[in-house]
Amino acid sequence: MIDSMTIDFDGIGGITPMGSTYGDVLRLWGNLFHVEHRPAEVLSSGRVIKPKTFLNFKAMRTMISFSTDEPLQSETPIGMVGAETGCRLRTPKGLHVGLSKVRARAIASWFYRINRESSRDYVLYLDPLEGDGNTEIGVFFEDNKVDFIGVYRK
């Protein structure tokens, strides 16, 4: 299954932040994951980070997040699906984990619309060239390389 999966604005491998649930994750990707719960956190800026539950699929090097630290129910909606370090998945335009920051920024500027308001030196938030859509792709950098790509609800 992993060989046929891509990262796009619809999500990854049939899992989308605009409609997929925990039940869909179990049906499509199975239950070979590690669960991590993170409680709510208040940053020094005063911004509140809501509690989250993460499912880490180590074999695929992917992860899924849910905006809750409560036990997951079949109908719990996902908030984000992403590719972590070591993941071989790509976007149709060639973005992938491990790509150099310079090359990733070039691809982003050629094939996507960069959300300049929310992007920073360590992350680019991308929209499709045409239309707005309900999701965005976040490309995160560490040590001048892409180390995470996530598909998020707007």
DSSP file with accessible surface (Angstrom, degrees, kcal/mol):
  #  RESIDUE AA STRUCTURE BP1 BP2  ACC     N-H-->O    O-->H-N    N-H-->O    O-->H-N    TCO  KAPPA ALPHA  PHI   PSI    X-CA   Y-CA   Z-CA
    1    1 A M    >>        0   0  118      0, 0.0     3,-1.4     0, 0.0     4,-0.6   0.000 360.0 360.0 360.0 -39.5    0.0    0.0    0.0
    2    2 A I  G >4  +     0   0   36      1,-0.3     3,-1.2     2,-0.2    11,-0.1   0.862 360.0  60.6 -59.0 -34.0    2.8    2.5    0.9
    3    3 A D  G 34 S+     0   0  133      1,-0.3    -1,-0.3    86,-0.1     0, 0.0   0.766 105.9  46.6 -67.3 -23.8    4.1    2.4   -2.7
    4    4 A S  G <4 S+     0   0   99     -3,-1.4    -1,-0.3     2,-0.0     2,-0.2   0.484  93.4 101.9 -96.0  -1.0    0.8    3.7   -4.1
    5    5 A M    <<  +     0   0   14     -3,-1.2    85,-0.4    -4,-0.6     2,-0.3  -0.555  45.7 179.4 -87.5 145.9    0.4    6.5   -1.5
    6    6 A T        -     0   0   61     -2,-0.2     7,-0.8    83,-0.1     2,-0.5  -0.893  30.0-115.8-132.9 168.2    1.2   10.2   -2.1
    7    7 A I  E     +A   12   0A   0     83,-2.2     2,-0.3    -2,-0.3     5,-0.2  -0.929  52.7 138.9-103.9 121.7    1.0   13.4   -0.1
    8    8 A D  E >   -A   11   0A  45      3,-2.1     3,-1.9    -2,-0.5   128,-0.1  -0.888  69.0 -79.8-149.2-175.6   -1.5   15.9   -1.5
    9    9 A F  T 3  S+     0   0   39      1,-0.3   125,-0.1    -2,-0.3     3,-0.1   0.672 125.1  60.4 -68.2 -13.8   -4.2   18.4   -0.4
   10   10 A D  T 3  S-     0   0  125      1,-0.3     2,-0.3     6,-0.1    -1,-0.3   0.569 116.6-109.9 -84.7 -12.6   -6.6   15.5    0.0
   11   11 A G  E <   -A    8   0A   3     -3,-1.9    -3,-2.1     5,-0.2     2,-0.4  -0.891  44.0 -51.0 124.3-149.6   -4.3   13.9    2.6
   12   12 A I  E >  S-AB   7  15A   0      3,-2.3     3,-2.2    -2,-0.3    -5,-0.2  -0.995 104.5 -16.8-134.8 125.9   -2.1   10.8    2.6
   13   13 A G  T 3  S-     0   0   20     -7,-0.8     3,-0.1    -2,-0.4    -1,-0.1   0.823 128.5 -46.2  53.7  39.8   -3.2    7.3    1.6
   14   14 A G  T 3  S+     0   0   58      1,-0.2     2,-0.6     6,-0.0    -1,-0.3   0.392 113.3 116.1  85.6  -4.4   -6.9    7.9    1.8
   15   15 A I  B <   +B   12   0A   0     -3,-2.2    -3,-2.3     5,-0.1    -1,-0.2  -0.884  40.8 176.1-101.6 121.3   -6.7    9.7    5.2
   16   16 A T    >>  -     0   0   33     -2,-0.6     4,-1.9    -5,-0.2     3,-0.6  -0.965  38.6-136.0-127.0 143.1   -7.7   13.3    5.0
   17   17 A P  T 34 S+     0   0    0      0, 0.0   136,-0.1     0, 0.0    -6,-0.1   0.498 100.0  69.5 -73.5   0.2   -8.1   16.0    7.7
   18   18 A M  T 34 S-     0   0   87     -8,-0.2    61,-0.1   134,-0.1   117,-0.0  -0.199 126.0 -16.4-110.0  41.0  -11.4   17.0    6.1
   19   19 A G  T <4 S+     0   0   57     -3,-0.6     2,-0.1     1,-0.4    -1,-0.0   0.284  93.9 119.0 153.6 -19.2  -13.5   14.0    6.9
   20   20 A S     <  -     0   0    7     -4,-1.9    58,-2.3    58,-0.1    -1,-0.4  -0.446  40.5-163.6 -75.4 151.6  -11.5   10.9    8.0
   21   21 A T  B  >  -C   77   0B  31     56,-0.3     4,-2.1    -2,-0.1     3,-0.2  -0.734  39.0 -95.1-124.5 173.1  -12.0    9.5   11.5
   22   22 A Y  H  > S+     0   0   44     54,-2.1     4,-2.4    51,-0.4     5,-0.2   0.898 126.1  56.6 -56.9 -39.0  -10.2    7.1   13.8
   23   23 A G  H  > S+     0   0   15     51,-2.6     4,-2.2    50,-0.3    -1,-0.2   0.897 105.5  50.4 -60.8 -40.0  -12.4    4.3   12.4
   24   24 A D  H  > S+     0   0   37     50,-0.4     4,-3.0     2,-0.2     5,-0.3   0.900 108.1  53.4 -63.6 -40.6  -11.2    5.2    8.9
   25   25 A V  H  X>S+     0   0    0     -4,-2.1     4,-3.1     1,-0.2     5,-0.9   0.948 110.1  46.7 -60.0 -47.4   -7.6    5.0   10.1
   26   26 A L  H  X5S+     0   0   63     -4,-2.4     4,-0.9     3,-0.2    -1,-0.2   0.916 115.6  46.2 -61.7 -41.0   -8.1    1.6   11.5
   27   27 A R  H  <5S+     0   0  170     -4,-2.2    -2,-0.2    -5,-0.2    -1,-0.2   0.913 124.2  30.8 -69.0 -42.3   -9.8    0.4    8.3
   28   28 A L  H  <5S+     0   0   61     -4,-3.0    -2,-0.2    -5,-0.2    -3,-0.2   0.845 135.5  20.6 -89.0 -37.8   -7.3    1.8    5.9
   29   29 A W  H  <5S-     0   0   24     -4,-3.1     3,-0.4    -5,-0.3    -3,-0.2   0.530  97.2-136.3-112.4 -10.3   -4.0    1.7    7.8
   30   30 A G     << -     0   0   28     -5,-0.9    -1,-0.2    -4,-0.9    -2,-0.1  -0.320  32.8 -69.7  86.2-168.9   -4.6   -0.9   10.5
   31   31 A N  S    S+     0   0  114      1,-0.1     2,-1.6    -4,-0.1    -1,-0.2   0.091  85.3 117.7-117.7  23.9   -3.7   -0.8   14.2
   32   32 A L        +     0   0  150     -3,-0.4    27,-0.3     2,-0.0     2,-0.3  -0.552  52.5 112.8 -91.1  74.2    0.1   -1.1   14.1
   33   33 A F        -     0   0   44     -2,-1.6     2,-0.4    24,-0.2    24,-0.2  -0.929  65.0-122.6-140.3 162.1    0.8    2.2   15.7
   34   34 A H  E     -D   56   0C 101     22,-2.3    22,-2.8    -2,-0.3     2,-0.4  -0.911  28.8-140.3-104.7 134.0    2.2    3.8   18.8
   35   35 A V  E     -D   55   0C  57     -2,-0.4     2,-0.4    20,-0.2    20,-0.2  -0.806  18.8-177.0 -99.6 135.9   -0.1    6.1   20.7
   36   36 A E  E     -D   54   0C  64     18,-2.4    18,-3.2    -2,-0.4     2,-0.4  -0.998   8.6-159.3-132.1 128.9    1.2    9.3   22.4
   37   37 A H  E     -D   53   0C 105     -2,-0.4    16,-0.2    16,-0.2    32,-0.1  -0.913   5.2-169.8-107.2 133.3   -1.0   11.7   24.4
   38   38 A R  E     -D   52   0C 120     14,-3.1    14,-2.5    -2,-0.4     3,-0.1  -0.986  16.4-138.4-122.4 124.2    0.0   15.3   25.0
   39   39 A P        -     0   0   94      0, 0.0    10,-0.0     0, 0.0    29,-0.0  -0.200  39.8 -73.9 -72.4 169.9   -1.9   17.4   27.5
   40   40 A A        -     0   0   62     11,-0.1     2,-0.4     8,-0.0    10,-0.2  -0.262  53.7-162.6 -59.9 150.4   -3.0   21.0   27.0
   41   41 A E  E     -M   49   0D 110      8,-2.4     8,-3.5    -3,-0.1     2,-0.6  -0.999  16.4-147.6-142.0 139.7   -0.1   23.4   27.2
   42   42 A V  E     -M   48   0D 104     -2,-0.4     6,-0.2     6,-0.2     5,-0.1  -0.947  22.6-144.7-108.6 118.8    0.1   27.2   27.7
   43   43 A L    >   -     0   0   53      4,-2.9     3,-2.4    -2,-0.6    -2,-0.0  -0.340  28.6-104.5 -76.6 163.2    3.1   28.8   25.9
   44   44 A S  T 3  S+     0   0  139      1,-0.3    -1,-0.1     2,-0.1    -2,-0.0   0.779 122.2  61.7 -60.0 -24.7    5.0   31.7   27.3
   45   45 A S  T 3  S-     0   0   93      2,-0.1    -1,-0.3     1,-0.1     3,-0.1   0.596 120.3-110.3 -74.4 -11.4    3.2   33.9   24.8
   46   46 A G  S <  S+     0   0   49     -3,-2.4     2,-0.1     1,-0.4    -2,-0.1   0.281  73.1 140.5  97.5 -10.9   -0.1   33.0   26.4
   47   47 A R        -     0   0  157     -5,-0.1    -4,-2.9     1,-0.1     2,-0.5  -0.458  47.0-136.6 -67.6 136.1   -1.2   30.9   23.4
   48   48 A V  E     -M   42   0D  92     -6,-0.2     2,-0.6    -2,-0.1    -6,-0.2  -0.845   8.5-155.0 -99.4 127.5   -2.9   27.7   24.4
   49   49 A I  E     -M   41   0D  41     -8,-3.5    -8,-2.4    -2,-0.5     3,-0.1  -0.907  23.7-129.8 -98.3 121.2   -2.1   24.4   22.7
   50   50 A K        -     0   0  142     -2,-0.6    18,-0.1   -10,-0.2   -12,-0.0  -0.293  32.0 -88.6 -68.2 156.8   -5.0   22.0   22.9
   51   51 A P        -     0   0   33      0, 0.0     2,-0.3     0, 0.0    -1,-0.1  -0.306  52.2-168.3 -63.6 149.0   -4.5   18.5   24.1
   52   52 A K  E     -D   38   0C  53    -14,-2.5   -14,-3.1    15,-0.2     2,-0.4  -0.971  22.5-149.1-140.7 155.0   -3.7   16.0   21.3
   53   53 A T  E     -DE  37  66C   0     13,-2.3    13,-2.4    -2,-0.3     2,-0.4  -0.992  19.9-160.9-121.7 132.1   -3.4   12.3   20.7
   54   54 A F  E     -DE  36  65C  17    -18,-3.2   -18,-2.4    -2,-0.4     2,-0.5  -0.928  10.3-157.8-115.3 139.0   -0.9   11.1   18.1
   55   55 A L  E     -DE  35  64C   0      9,-2.8     9,-1.9    -2,-0.4     2,-0.6  -0.978  13.5-161.1-111.1 118.5   -0.8    7.8   16.3
   56   56 A N  E     -DE  34  63C  13    -22,-2.8   -22,-2.3    -2,-0.5     2,-1.1  -0.909   7.4-162.0-104.7 116.5    2.8    7.0   15.0
   57   57 A F  E  >> - E   0  62C   6      5,-2.7     5,-1.7    -2,-0.6     4,-1.4  -0.791  10.9-176.0 -95.1  89.4    3.0    4.4   12.2
   58   58 A K  T  45S+     0   0  129     -2,-1.1    -1,-0.2     1,-0.2   -25,-0.1   0.851  76.6  55.9 -61.9 -36.2    6.7    3.6   12.5
   59   59 A A  T  45S+     0   0  105    -27,-0.3    -1,-0.2     1,-0.2   -26,-0.1   0.881 119.3  32.4 -65.8 -36.1    6.8    1.2    9.5
   60   60 A M  T  45S-     0   0   35     -3,-0.5    28,-0.3     2,-0.1    -1,-0.2   0.547 103.5-129.4 -93.6 -12.3    5.4    3.8    7.2
   61   61 A R  T  <5 +     0   0  116     -4,-1.4    23,-2.9     1,-0.2     2,-0.3   0.913  67.1 124.7  60.3  42.4    7.0    6.8    9.0
   62   62 A T  E   < -EF  57  83C   0     -5,-1.7    -5,-2.7    21,-0.2     2,-0.3  -0.854  41.6-162.9-125.0 164.1    3.7    8.6    9.1
   63   63 A M  E     -EF  56  82C  14     19,-2.2    19,-2.8    -2,-0.3     2,-0.4  -0.981   6.9-157.1-146.9 157.6    1.6   10.1   11.9
   64   64 A I  E     -EF  55  81C   0     -9,-1.9    -9,-2.8    -2,-0.3     2,-0.4  -0.991  12.0-154.1-133.4 139.6   -1.9   11.2   12.5
   65   65 A S  E     -EF  54  80C   6     15,-2.4    14,-3.1    -2,-0.4    15,-1.2  -0.907   5.1-164.7-119.1 151.1   -3.1   13.7   15.2
   66   66 A F  E     -E   53   0C   0    -13,-2.4   -13,-2.3    -2,-0.4     2,-1.9  -0.978  28.3-124.0-127.0 140.4   -6.4   14.1   16.9
   67   67 A S  S    S+     0   0   74     10,-0.4     2,-0.3    -2,-0.4   -15,-0.2  -0.363  84.6  69.5 -84.6  60.1   -7.4   17.2   18.9
   68   68 A T        -     0   0   31     -2,-1.9    -2,-0.2   -18,-0.1   -30,-0.2  -0.970  59.0-154.5-164.1 154.4   -8.2   15.3   22.1
   69   69 A D  S    S+     0   0   64     -2,-0.3     3,-0.1   -18,-0.1   -17,-0.1   0.244  70.7 105.7-114.3   9.1   -6.4   13.4   24.8
   70   70 A E  S    S-     0   0  124      1,-0.2    -2,-0.1   -19,-0.1     3,-0.1  -0.411  92.1 -75.1 -76.4 160.9   -9.6   11.4   25.5
   71   71 A P        -     0   0   93      0, 0.0     2,-0.2     0, 0.0    -1,-0.2  -0.321  58.9-108.2 -57.7 136.5   -9.8    7.8   24.4
   72   72 A L        -     0   0   30     -3,-0.1     2,-0.3    -4,-0.1    -3,-0.0  -0.491  33.2-160.5 -72.6 136.2  -10.4    7.7   20.7
   73   73 A Q    >   -     0   0  101     -2,-0.2     3,-2.0    -3,-0.1   -51,-0.4  -0.767  34.6-103.8-109.1 160.7  -13.8    6.6   19.4
   74   74 A S  T 3  S+     0   0   75     -2,-0.3   -51,-2.6     1,-0.3   -50,-0.4   0.859 122.0  46.9 -52.6 -36.1  -14.5    5.4   15.9
   75   75 A E  T 3  S+     0   0  134    -53,-0.2    -1,-0.3   -54,-0.2    -3,-0.0   0.436  77.9 126.1 -91.9   3.9  -16.1    8.7   15.0
   76   76 A T    <   -     0   0   24     -3,-2.0   -54,-2.1     1,-0.1   -53,-0.1  -0.444  60.1-130.4 -63.8 121.4  -13.2   10.9   16.4
   77   77 A P  B     -C   21   0B  71      0, 0.0   -10,-0.4     0, 0.0   -56,-0.3  -0.456  15.0-121.8 -76.4 146.9  -12.2   13.2   13.5
   78   78 A I        -     0   0    0    -58,-2.3   -59,-0.2   -62,-0.3   -12,-0.2  -0.538  16.1-164.5 -83.5 154.4   -8.5   13.5   12.6
   79   79 A G        +     0   0   12    -14,-3.1    74,-1.1     1,-0.4     2,-0.3   0.700  68.9   3.9-106.2 -29.4   -6.8   16.9   12.6
   80   80 A M  E     -FG  65 152C   9    -15,-1.2   -15,-2.4    72,-0.2    -1,-0.4  -0.990  50.2-160.8-157.9 147.3   -3.6   16.2   10.7
   81   81 A V  E     +FG  64 151C   0     70,-1.6    70,-3.0    -2,-0.3     2,-0.3  -0.994  28.2 173.8-129.7 136.8   -1.9   13.5    8.7
   82   82 A G  E     -FG  63 150C   0    -19,-2.8   -19,-2.2    -2,-0.4     2,-0.5  -0.957  34.1-125.3-147.4 164.2    1.8   13.7    8.1
   83   83 A A  E     -FG  62 149C   0     66,-3.0    66,-2.0    -2,-0.3   -21,-0.2  -0.937  32.2-160.1-109.9 128.0    5.1   12.2    6.8
   84   84 A E  E >   - G   0 148C  51    -23,-2.9     3,-2.5    -2,-0.5    64,-0.2  -0.468  39.8 -56.5-102.7 175.0    8.0   12.0    9.2
   85   85 A T  T 3  S+     0   0   93     62,-0.6    -1,-0.2     1,-0.3     3,-0.1  -0.232 126.7  27.2 -51.6 129.4   11.8   11.6    8.8
   86   86 A G  T 3  S+     0   0   50      1,-0.3    -1,-0.3    -3,-0.1     2,-0.2   0.228  86.6 134.5  98.1 -11.8   12.5    8.5    6.8
   87   87 A C    <   -     0   0    7     -3,-2.5    -1,-0.3   -26,-0.2    10,-0.3  -0.496  44.1-156.9 -72.6 138.3    9.1    8.5    5.0
   88   88 A R        +     0   0  167    -28,-0.3    -1,-0.1    -2,-0.2   -27,-0.1   0.440  53.1 117.7 -94.9  -0.2    9.4    7.8    1.2
   89   89 A L        -     0   0    7    -83,-0.1     8,-0.6     1,-0.0     2,-0.3  -0.334  42.9-168.8 -72.1 151.9    6.2    9.5    0.2
   90   90 A R  B     -N   96   0E 126    -85,-0.4   -83,-2.2     6,-0.1     6,-0.2  -0.919  24.3-114.0-133.5 160.4    6.2   12.5   -2.1
   91   91 A T    >   -     0   0    5      4,-2.1     3,-2.0    -2,-0.3   -83,-0.2  -0.518  43.5-104.1 -81.5 162.8    3.8   15.1   -3.4
   92   92 A P  T 3  S+     0   0   95      0, 0.0    -1,-0.1     0, 0.0   -84,-0.1   0.777 124.1  54.0 -59.0 -22.4    3.0   15.0   -7.1
   93   93 A K  T 3  S-     0   0  105      2,-0.1    18,-0.1    18,-0.0     0, 0.0   0.395 125.7 -98.4 -94.8   1.7    5.3   18.0   -7.5
   94   94 A G    <   +     0   0   20     -3,-2.0     2,-0.2     1,-0.3    13,-0.1   0.488  69.6 145.9 101.5   2.6    8.3   16.3   -5.8
   95   95 A L        +     0   0    1    -88,-0.1    -4,-2.1    12,-0.1    -1,-0.3  -0.555  22.3 155.0 -70.5 136.5    8.3   17.6   -2.2
   96   96 A H  B >   -N   90   0E  36     -2,-0.2     3,-1.7    -6,-0.2    50,-0.2  -0.988  49.7 -84.1-157.3 159.0    9.4   14.9    0.2
   97   97 A V  T 3  S+     0   0   13     -8,-0.6    50,-0.2    -2,-0.3     3,-0.1  -0.452 114.5  32.4 -64.6 134.3   11.0   14.5    3.6
   98   98 A G  T 3  S+     0   0   37     48,-2.8    -1,-0.2     1,-0.4    49,-0.1   0.195  84.8 132.9 100.8 -14.4   14.8   14.7    3.3
   99   99 A L    <   -     0   0   22     -3,-1.7    47,-2.8     1,-0.1    -1,-0.4  -0.380  66.6 -98.4 -66.6 146.4   14.8   17.2    0.4
  100  100 A S  B  >  -H  145   0C  48     45,-0.2     4,-2.7     1,-0.1    45,-0.3  -0.327  25.7-122.3 -65.7 150.4   17.1   20.2    0.9
  101  101 A K  H  > S+     0   0   25     43,-2.5     4,-2.6     1,-0.2     5,-0.2   0.902 112.2  52.8 -60.0 -41.1   15.5   23.4    2.1
  102  102 A V  H  > S+     0   0  121     42,-0.3     4,-2.0     1,-0.2    -1,-0.2   0.939 112.4  43.7 -62.1 -47.7   16.6   25.3   -1.0
  103  103 A R  H  > S+     0   0  118      2,-0.2     4,-2.7     1,-0.2     5,-0.2   0.914 113.1  51.8 -65.8 -41.4   15.1   22.8   -3.4
  104  104 A A  H  X S+     0   0    1     -4,-2.7     4,-2.7     1,-0.2    -2,-0.2   0.928 109.8  49.1 -62.9 -42.4   11.9   22.6   -1.3
  105  105 A R  H  X S+     0   0   77     -4,-2.6     4,-2.2    -5,-0.2    -1,-0.2   0.892 111.1  50.6 -64.4 -37.4   11.5   26.3   -1.3
  106  106 A A  H  X S+     0   0   25     -4,-2.0     4,-1.8    -5,-0.2    -2,-0.2   0.950 111.8  46.3 -65.3 -47.5   12.0   26.4   -5.1
  107  107 A I  H  X S+     0   0    5     -4,-2.7     4,-2.7     1,-0.2     5,-0.3   0.926 112.3  52.2 -59.4 -44.2    9.4   23.7   -5.7
  108  108 A A  H  X S+     0   0    0     -4,-2.7     4,-1.8     1,-0.2    -1,-0.2   0.916 110.2  47.4 -60.3 -41.9    7.0   25.5   -3.4
  109  109 A S  H  < S+     0   0   67     -4,-2.2    -1,-0.2     1,-0.2    -2,-0.2   0.810 117.2  43.2 -73.0 -26.0    7.4   28.8   -5.3
  110  110 A W  H  < S+     0   0  142     -4,-1.8    -2,-0.2    -5,-0.2    -1,-0.2   0.865 128.7  21.1 -82.0 -41.8    6.9   27.1   -8.7
  111  111 A F  H  < S+     0   0   82     -4,-2.7    18,-0.5    -5,-0.2     2,-0.3   0.472 118.5  43.1-113.9  -5.7    4.0   24.8   -8.0
  112  112 A Y  E  < S-I  128   0C  17     -4,-1.8     2,-0.6    -5,-0.3    17,-0.1  -0.876  74.8-112.4-134.5 169.4    2.2   26.1   -4.9
  113  113 A R  E     -I  127   0C  86     14,-3.1    14,-3.0    -2,-0.3     2,-0.4  -0.932  34.3-140.3-104.3 119.6    0.9   29.3   -3.4
  114  114 A I  E     -I  126   0C  21     -2,-0.6     2,-1.3    12,-0.2    12,-0.2  -0.687   9.3-132.9 -83.6 127.6    2.9   30.0   -0.2
  115  115 A N     >  -     0   0   46     10,-3.2     4,-1.7    -2,-0.4     3,-0.5  -0.685  24.6-172.1 -78.1  96.6    0.8   31.5    2.6
  116  116 A R  T  4 S+     0   0  179     -2,-1.3    -1,-0.2     1,-0.2    -2,-0.0   0.773  75.5  61.3 -66.4 -27.1    3.2   34.3    3.5
  117  117 A E  T  4 S+     0   0  169      1,-0.2    -1,-0.2    -3,-0.1    -2,-0.1   0.869 116.7  27.0 -70.9 -35.8    1.3   35.3    6.6
  118  118 A S  T  4 S+     0   0   38     -3,-0.5    -2,-0.2     7,-0.1    -1,-0.2   0.611  99.7  98.3-104.5 -12.7    1.8   32.0    8.4
  119  119 A S     <  +     0   0   15     -4,-1.7     2,-0.2     6,-0.2     5,-0.2  -0.452  47.8 177.3 -75.7 149.9    5.0   30.7    6.9
  120  120 A R  B >   -J  123   0C 128      3,-2.7     3,-0.8    -2,-0.1    -2,-0.1  -0.767  49.3 -83.1-137.0-177.4    8.3   31.2    8.7
  121  121 A D  T 3  S+     0   0  114      1,-0.2     3,-0.1    -2,-0.2    -2,-0.0   0.862 130.2  42.3 -61.4 -32.8   11.9   30.3    8.2
  122  122 A Y  T 3  S+     0   0  137      1,-0.1    19,-2.8    18,-0.1     2,-0.3   0.498 121.4  33.8 -95.1  -3.8   11.3   26.8    9.7
  123  123 A V  E <   -JK 120 140C   1     -3,-0.8    -3,-2.7    17,-0.2     2,-0.4  -0.993  55.6-159.2-153.6 142.0    7.9   26.1    7.9
  124  124 A L  E     - K   0 139C   2     15,-2.2    15,-2.9    -2,-0.3     2,-0.6  -0.992  11.7-155.0-116.3 129.8    6.1   26.8    4.7
  125  125 A Y  E     - K   0 138C  48     -2,-0.4   -10,-3.2   -10,-0.4     2,-0.4  -0.935  20.9-160.5-103.7 124.7    2.3   26.6    4.6
  126  126 A L  E     -IK 114 137C   0     11,-3.2    11,-2.1    -2,-0.6   -12,-0.2  -0.866  16.4-173.4-116.0 140.9    1.2   25.8    1.0
  127  127 A D  E     -I  113   0C  12    -14,-3.0   -14,-3.1    -2,-0.4     9,-0.1  -0.830  42.0 -88.7-117.1 160.2   -2.1   26.2   -0.9
  128  128 A P  E     -I  112   0C  32      0, 0.0   -16,-0.2     0, 0.0    -1,-0.1  -0.298  38.2-114.9 -63.8 155.5   -2.9   25.0   -4.4
  129  129 A L  S    S+     0   0   97    -18,-0.5     2,-0.4     1,-0.1   -17,-0.1   0.885 103.5  41.0 -58.5 -39.0   -2.0   27.5   -7.1
  130  130 A E  S    S+     0   0  172    -17,-0.0    -1,-0.1     2,-0.0   -17,-0.1  -0.927 114.0   1.1-115.7 137.0   -5.7   27.8   -8.0
  131  131 A G  S    S-     0   0   50     -2,-0.4    -4,-0.0     1,-0.1     0, 0.0   0.004  72.1-106.0  78.9 170.9   -8.5   27.9   -5.5
  132  132 A D        -     0   0  103     -5,-0.1     3,-0.2     4,-0.0    -1,-0.1   0.817  43.4-172.5-104.2 -43.8   -8.3   27.9   -1.7
  133  133 A G        -     0   0   48      1,-0.2    -2,-0.0    -6,-0.1     3,-0.0   0.009  39.1 -92.6  70.0 176.3   -9.5   24.5   -0.6
  134  134 A N  S    S+     0   0  110   -125,-0.1    20,-2.3    19,-0.0     2,-0.3   0.365 100.7  54.7-108.2  -1.3  -10.1   23.4    3.0
  135  135 A T  E     - L   0 153C  10     18,-0.2     2,-0.3    -3,-0.2    18,-0.2  -0.876  60.1-161.1-128.7 164.9   -6.6   22.0    3.6
  136  136 A E  E     - L   0 152C  30     16,-2.2    16,-2.8    -2,-0.3     2,-0.5  -0.967  19.4-124.4-141.0 157.5   -3.0   23.2    3.5
  137  137 A I  E     -KL 126 151C   1    -11,-2.1   -11,-3.2    -2,-0.3     2,-0.5  -0.907  19.4-156.5-104.1 128.6    0.3   21.4    3.3
  138  138 A G  E     -KL 125 150C   0     12,-3.1    12,-2.5    -2,-0.5     2,-0.6  -0.926   4.1-165.6-104.6 125.6    2.9   22.3    6.0
  139  139 A V  E     -KL 124 149C   1    -15,-2.9   -15,-2.2    -2,-0.5     2,-0.3  -0.957  11.2-163.6-113.0 113.4    6.6   21.7    5.1
  140  140 A F  E     -KL 123 148C  41      8,-2.9     7,-2.6    -2,-0.6     8,-1.2  -0.790   2.0-151.1-104.5 142.8    8.8   21.9    8.1
  141  141 A F  E     + L   0 146C  11    -19,-2.8     2,-0.3    -2,-0.3     5,-0.2  -0.863  17.8 170.8-116.6 145.6   12.6   22.3    8.1
  142  142 A E  E >  S- L   0 145C 110      3,-2.6     3,-1.3    -2,-0.4   -41,-0.1  -0.962  77.1  -1.7-148.0 131.4   15.4   21.1   10.4
  143  143 A D  T 3  S-     0   0  137     -2,-0.3     3,-0.1     1,-0.3   -42,-0.1   0.887 129.7 -58.6  53.8  42.4   19.1   21.4    9.7
  144  144 A N  T 3  S+     0   0  113      1,-0.2   -43,-2.5   -44,-0.1   -42,-0.3   0.721 119.6  97.0  61.9  24.9   18.3   22.8    6.2
  145  145 A K  E <  S-HL 100 142C 113     -3,-1.3    -3,-2.6   -45,-0.3     2,-0.4  -0.970  84.7 -99.7-136.2 155.2   16.3   19.7    5.2
  146  146 A V  E     + L   0 141C   3    -47,-2.8   -48,-2.8    -2,-0.3    -5,-0.3  -0.611  41.9 169.4 -70.0 123.6   12.6   18.9    5.1
  147  147 A D  E     +     0   0C  51     -7,-2.6   -62,-0.6    -2,-0.4     2,-0.3   0.496  62.3  19.0-116.6  -5.0   12.0   16.8    8.2
  148  148 A F  E     -GL  84 140C  30     -8,-1.2    -8,-2.9   -64,-0.2     2,-0.4  -0.946  52.4-169.1-161.7 140.4    8.1   16.8    8.2
  149  149 A I  E     -GL  83 139C   0    -66,-2.0   -66,-3.0    -2,-0.3     2,-0.3  -0.989  18.9-178.6-130.0 122.5    5.3   17.3    5.8
  150  150 A G  E     -GL  82 138C   0    -12,-2.5   -12,-3.1    -2,-0.4     2,-0.5  -0.909  24.4-142.6-123.3 150.6    1.8   17.6    7.2
  151  151 A V  E     -GL  81 137C   0    -70,-3.0   -70,-1.6    -2,-0.3     2,-0.3  -0.966  32.7-176.1-110.5 122.0   -1.7   18.0    5.7
  152  152 A Y  E     -GL  80 136C  54    -16,-2.8   -16,-2.2    -2,-0.5     2,-0.2  -0.869  30.2-113.7-121.3 151.6   -3.8   20.2    7.9
  153  153 A R  E       L   0 135C 100    -74,-1.1   -18,-0.2    -2,-0.3  -135,-0.0  -0.558 360.0 360.0 -71.4 144.6   -7.4   21.5    8.0
  154  154 A K              0   0  111    -20,-2.3    -1,-0.1    -2,-0.2   -21,-0.0  -0.523 360.0 360.0 -81.6 360.0   -7.5   25.3    7.6
